[in-house]
């Protein structure tokens, strides 16, 4: 449960604009970072940006900008500073020292640590909790020196070691042991998961993939008629959810998986390897896209890049453009509504949006493009037809002599019902 308004932690966000990352893109990343903070239960009070050739190796930002940040943090009793890029152990240590010299304690976080925190909040199953804990330890291990800065003066000479160094070595050894233990634990869980997936090998498997917060879980609820958690927050889904769906007497498995994001920590991708196996071993991918997001094309590229990295880049795919109810373009805005009831207004606009998108460059045969609103159930019938065509093709490869039976019969209207 998130903090109440009274004890909610506060933060300032910091980013650097470079030649590779222009000001417009930096602001977009900061908006996403603010959403990450909100998802984690943190209130953003202010953002700071600086134009540099590259982030400062000592404190990420220049000395003058850092003084501005420190002054704001002290004056407004801010709890934490969140940087949009990963910080090195040295940068974290130097930043904390700057605040210690002013008798001010403040948390120093980067984007990866914020994402890890959200994953820790959202993980429900033993597998997900273990994966997140492993990623946390892998993140913390090279940064543990900052935990012992108050003992740095007690260094020993030749043949001697200060108590700070002894405790640091012990802490590192404990962390490494814990990492080894967690890897063994995950290996055991993964073997069990492989066995479960083998038991499902004779069914077509469809995986929902996409950027975080594009509506995968909402679509999962509509398609599988199941109570899957969905929320307008990043990483609402961390654990994989698998449901059996039957259409036109053809059964298949539908899986909702963790969403992707720009600058996703590499240790998370590695830790969630077994979870991503659901994607890797899927027969068909439903790549869900938030068509209303101003950078939806970049989000598509981010997802495609990660899919390629995990070996799932060449799978049969349906590109599902979701949230057409939120899509806006001046060419499709009606001058006035012809119908009075709100429900019919929405339907009329969605039909207009659909026609506009179907005549745009986004409507491609390969991968097949479908434009829907999972929230308003618009065009789900078209998605069903596109999905069923691919499921049938794969299903009859597995069962060439398949005969329809009452055991697998289902009404199409039931597939699209609440």
N, C-alpha and C positions, 0 to 999 in steps of 0.2 A: 504494500500500500504506500502511496506517495505521501510526502510530508504535507502537513496542513499549511495554509497560507502564512500562519504566524511563525512557524519554525522552518519554513522553506529556505534552503540554502540559496545563496545568490552568487552570481558569477559575472566576470567580464570576459569577452572573447577577443582573441588576438590573431591576426593573420598578416601575411606579408605579400605584397604585390610585386611580381617580378616580370621579366620579359616573357617567360613561359606561362605565366598566370596573370593576365591583365586584370584591371580593377573590376570590370564587370563580372568576371569569373570568380574573383576573390569574394565579392559580395554574395554571389550565389552560394559559394561554399560556406560562408559565414551564416547565411540564412539556414542552411542545412545543419550546421553545427548548433545553432540556436534551437532547432527542432530536436536535435539529439539531447541537448541539455534539458529541454522541456520534458522529453520522454523520460529522462532520468530523474525528474522531479526537481530540477534546478531552474531558478528564475534568472534570466539574463538582464543585467542592468545597463550594460554599455558594450560597445564593440570598438576596437582599436585596429587600425591598419597602417602599414608603412610601406613605402615603395623603396625596395632595395634590389641590388643586382642578385643577391642571394641572402637567405637568412643569416644573421650574425652567428658565428660559430660559438660565441661565448654566452649570449643571452637571447638569441633568436631575433630580437629587435635591437635597434641602435640605442645608445646611451640616453639620448634626449627623449625618445619615445618611451623608454623604460621608466624614466623619471615621471612622465605624464601618467603612466599606468599605475605606478606605485602611489602617487599622490591621490589618484581617484580611488584606488582600493582602500587606502587608509581613511580618507575623508568619508567614504560611504560604507565602511565596515564590511567590505566584500569578503565572502568566504573562500572563493577560489578563482583562479585564472585558468582559462582553457585555451590552449593553442590549437590552431587548425591543422598543424602538421606534427609529426612525431618529433619529440625532443630527445636529444642525446642525454646520457647520464650526466655529462659535464654541464650541459645547459640547465638541467633541473637543479643540480647542486649550486650552480652560480646564482640562479634566480632565487632559490630559497635563502642563500646567504645574503642577498640584497635585502630581503625582508627581515631576516634575523638581525641585521645591523640596525634596523629601525624598530626593533622589539615588536614586530608584527608577524603573527603566524597566519599563513595563507596556504591553501592547497594549490599545488602546481600540477595541472593535468594537461595531457595532449589528446588529440582526437581518438587515438587508439585506446587509451585508458577509458575515455568516456564510453566508447562502444563496448568495451569489455564490461564496464559497469552495468550497462543496459542488458547485455546478455546474461549477466549474473542475476539480475532482477527477474528476467523473463524465463530462465531455464526451469523446467518442471520435472522432466524425466531424469533418471539416474545417468543416462548417457549424456544428455545435454549438460547437466551439472558438472559431470566429470570433464567434459570437453572444455567448458568455460574455465574451470579451476586450473586445468593444464595450461591453457592460454595465458591465464593470469600469472602463473608462476614463471612461464617462459618470458613474459613481459618484464616481470619484476627482477629476475635474476641479474641482468647486467646493470640494474639501477639501484642495487642494494647499498651501494656506498653512501648514498644520501641519508640512510637511516642512522649512520654512525658519525656524522660530522661533528657532534659534540665531543668526540673522543679523539679527534685528529691530532691534537697536541701531545697525546700520550704515545707517540711512536717510539719504538725501541731502536737502539743502534744495532751494530753487527752482533748476531747471536741473541738478540732480544726482540721481543714483540710486545707492543702495547696492548692493553686489554681490549681496546677498540678493534684492533686487527684480529685478536683471538675470537671475539664475538662475531665479527664479520665473517671470518672463515667458517665458524660453526653454523651461522645462519645460511651461508651459501651452500654448505654441505647438506644442511637440512632441506633446502630448496631443491637441490639436485636429486636427493633421495626421494623427495615427494614427486618430482617430475617423473622419475623412473617408475615409481609405484603407480602413478596415474596412467602412464603409457601402458603398463601391464594390465591395468584394470580396463582401459579402453580396448586393448587387444582382445580381452575375454568377451567384452560386450559386443565387439565387432564380429567375432566368430559366431555369437548367438544371432546377430542380425543377419549375417550371411546365410545361416541355416534357415531363418525365417523367409528370407527373400527367395531361397531355392525352392521352398514350399509353394511360392507364388509364381514360379517360373512359367507355368503353363497358362498364365493369364496375361493379357496385354497390360502393360504398365504405362500410365500417363502421369507426368510430373508437371506441377505448376511451378514455373520459375519466373524471376523478374526482380526488378529493383525493389527495395523495401518500401512499403506503404503505397503500393500500386493497386491494391485490392484483391490480392490472391486469395486470402482467407475468406473474404466476402463471396468471391466467385465459387470457392470450394463449398461454402454453405449452400449456395443456390443449386449447384450441380449435384452434390452428393446428399442434399437434404439432411444435413447434420449440423450439430451445434459446435462449430469450430470458432475459437476465439478470434474476434476481429475488432480492431480499434484504430482510430486515426492517430497512431503513433508509430515511430520507426521501430522495426523489429518486434512487432506484435507477436509474430510467430518465430520461435527459436527451435522448438521440437518439430520433427516431421510428423504429419498426420496422414494416415492411409485409410481410405474408405473404398468399399466395393460399390460400383455403380453398374447398372444393367440397362441397356438401351437396345430396342429392337431385338430382344433375346440374346444380345451379345454382352457378356459380363467383362468388365475391366477394372483395374485398380487405379484410383486417383489419389495422388500424393501432393500434399501442400508442404513446401520446404521453406527454409530460412531465406529471407530476402537478401539481396546483395546491395552494396553501397560503394561509392567512390572511396578510395583510400582505405579499403577494408584491411584490417591488420593481417599480415601474412600468417601470424601464429594462430589466428582464428580459422583461416582456411585450412591449415594443416590439422588443427585440433578437430575440426568438423568434417574431416575426410570421410569418416564412416557414415555420417549423416548425408553428405553429398553423394555417397554411393547410390542413394535412391534416385538421384538425377542421372548419374553416370550409367546406371543400369536400366533406365527407363527406355521404353520403345518409342514414345512420342512425348514431345515437350509442348506445353502451352506457355508461351512466353508472354506474360501479361505486362502491358505498358500503360502508364498513366498518361493518356493523350492530352490531359489538361495541364501537365507540367511544362513550363517553358523550356526545359532542357531534356525533354523526353528522348530526343535522338541521341544525346550523349549517354543517357541512362541505358538505352538499348546497346550502345557500344560497350559500356561497362559490363553489362550482363554477358554479352557475347564473348568478351575477353576472358571473363572468369570461367565461362562454360568451356572455352577452348583450353584453358589452363588445367581443368579437371578432366579433360578428355571427352567432353560431351558436346563439342561444337558442331558436329556433323549429323546430328539426329534429326529425323523428321519433325518439323516444327510448325505450329500455328501461331501467328503473331496476333495476339488478342489486345486490341486497343480499347482499354477500359476507360470509364468515367467520361463518356461523351456528353453526359448531362452537364459537365463542368467545362466542356470545351467552348471556347469563345473565338469568334472571328467576325469582323465587321461585315463581311460579305453574306453571312448567314443570319445575322440578327434581324428579326422581324420588326417592322416599323410599328405595328400594333397587333395585338392578339385578336384573332377572329372568334375565339371560343372563350367562354367566360369561366368555366370550371377549371380549377387549378390542375387537376389530374390530366385533363385534355390539353391544357396549355403545354405541359411538360412533354406529352406524347407528340404533339405537333412540332415542337422545337426539335426533339430528338430525331424525328423522321427527317427534318430539314438538315440537321447536322450529319446524319448518316448518308444522305444523298451527296452532300458536299464532300465528305471524306472519301466516298466511293469513286468520286471523280477526281481525286487528288493522286499525287505520286505515291501515297502511302498504300494504296490498294494494289497489292502485288499477288501474283499467282503462286510464287515460290520465294519465301514461305507464304503460305496462304494467309491473307489478312482478313480479320473480322473486327467490326466496330460495335462495341456493346456498352451498356451501362448495367453492371451487375446490381447496383443499388435499385434501379428501376426495372430490372429484368428486360431491358430493351435489346432485341436482336439475339437473345439467347437461343432461339430456335435455329438461327443461321449458324451459330457456334456449334450447336448440337449436330447439325448436318455435316459440317466440316470435320468435326472430331470423329463422328461415327464413320465417315468414309475412310479415314486413316486407321481407326480401330478395327474395322471390318477387314481391311486389307491385311493387317498384321495378324488378326485372329484366324483368318482362313489359311494363312501360312502355317500356323501352329496346328489347326484342326481342319485339314482339307475336306474331311467328310462330315463336317459339323451339321447336325440336324437341329432345328428349333424344337424346344421342349417347353412344356408348361412351367417347368422348374425355373426357367430363366426369362419367362415372358414378363413384360412390363408395359404399361400404358405410357405413350410418349408424353401425354399431359402430366403424368406423375413425375416424370424427369424434370419438368420445368415448373413444378408446383412448389409452394413454400414448404 
